[in-house]
Amino acid sequence: MSRDTDGLQLTADAYRTIQVRDGHQPEFAQAAYEVLESLEPALKRHPEYLRSGVLERLCEPERQIIFRVPWTDDTGAVRVNRGFRVEFNSALGPYKGGLRFHPSVNIGVIKFLGFEQIFKNALTGLPLGGGKGGSDFDPKGKSDAEIMRFCQSFMTELHRHLGEYTDVPAGDIGVGRREIGYLFGQYKRITNRYESGVLTGKGLNWGGSQVRTEATGYGTVYFVDQMLRARGEQIDGRRVVVSGSGNVAIYAARKVHELGGTVVAMSDSEGYVVDEEGLDIEAVRELKEDRGGRVKDYAEEHPRARFVDNGSIWDVPCAVALPCATQNELDDEAATTLVRNGVVAIGEGANMPTTPGAVKVFQDAGVLFGPGKAANAGGVATSGLEMQQNASRDSWHFDYTDTRLSQIMADIHDSVREMAEGYGAPDNYVLGANIAGFTKVADTMLDLGVI
Ligand code: NDP
């Protein structure tokens, strides 16, 4: 981080404070560094942000909640997990961001996700603050009854911090429609109120929105298509690799297919499956969503496909790569391989899946790079649309909601590109997204005073 003027010294100071206070939270420090570094040109142009302490306030969550989640497993043994909710910034609206259930969850991971969420939510143009939560609970191998008891216990504590005007969680890794159902049921039971707007990602019968399931994956592909179109290209006819095979990955793959691209590889944490002529995306969806299978089962059921145990999916040559699994899954070595194999565009469906070194490899090679806070904002944007429908007790049709989503993604693309152009770097979507998101939040924080 540069230190050549007073303003930039302050940027460096803000990062140093994070290293001292939160150095033991590497994911959060990484996310903060990436944002602070790209804000330097904006801070140079707008010293008022530095004088008002906006940077320091943005990097410190408004509230961090850590709680015990006791539950009983099917053998009758009592188990204890740790629950988290980081209410990071509410300048633009109620805290909004998903819940992640995964053994890797800790306060640093939740802080990194909540920090990213602030800027992502600002980019959607909707009135949403930033937050994130979850637990180190591992849903894998648990029975349905165990998942329900865990969700009920989790919500028994969390409910006191939520509300449609306060904090509105959604799903993330390990939290899908089923878990949101158990969480919403418990919230309703404890509060004796049918507050649909307190959670998003709900089922269609009980306040959910059309397109929410598809939104993050679809939105990522709409965004990548926009980036390509800005260069006179498109997804149609392109070979695409999608990592992961969860919610984001499946619907990203489906939209690629609908736009005429060919998805040749997908993965899970055990390995990846390749079919040079294109995977059958509906078969992947059915295998994962309806049967709870693994991608290696796909290879067993489809003779044209082969399963690669533990290899890197980024070794598969492609024109477009969509990392849709988890953080730091694409490093500089993988990026170098992708560039050598002719990749032209990357869209981060997951949050921070690309390491800083890999981002640099792509940018140096002139590869279009859509950062997660812009490219995967379609999920939270559609959650915002779900909140609008709940507030007006309305429900919109699929096509109307999908049109709203694709318009929001086009608007995000244009505002990010315009901001990057204003700083003389039209293809630098990282710079554009960070400065556009930051400016909106920072201007609002200035309006609201030192709180
Ligand atoms: P899911 O739990 O539905 O799917 C995650 C997928 O990633 C699974 O296929 C999982 O495989 C795979 N995966 C996890 N770790 C690895 C790894 N180390 N290597 C390869 N594959 C791995 O989660 P989502 O699809 O909801 O979320 C994926 C990412 O997208 C996360 O970063 C999330 O924060 C982000 N995101 C999600 C949004 C949403 O609306 N759902 C919104 C915006 C961002 P396995 O089954 O083996 O664990």
Boltz pocket constraint, residues with backbone or C-beta under 6 A from the ligand:
constraints:
  - pocket:
      binder: B
      contacts: [[A, 171], [A, 172], [A, 173], [A, 174], [A, 175], [A, 212], [A, 216], [A, 243], [A, 244], [A, 245], [A, 246], [A, 247], [A, 248], [A, 249], [A, 267], [A, 268], [A, 269], [A, 270], [A, 271], [A, 324], [A, 325], [A, 326], [A, 327], [A, 329], [A, 349], [A, 350], [A, 351], [A, 352], [A, 376], [A, 377], [A, 379], [A, 380]]
      max_distance: 6.0
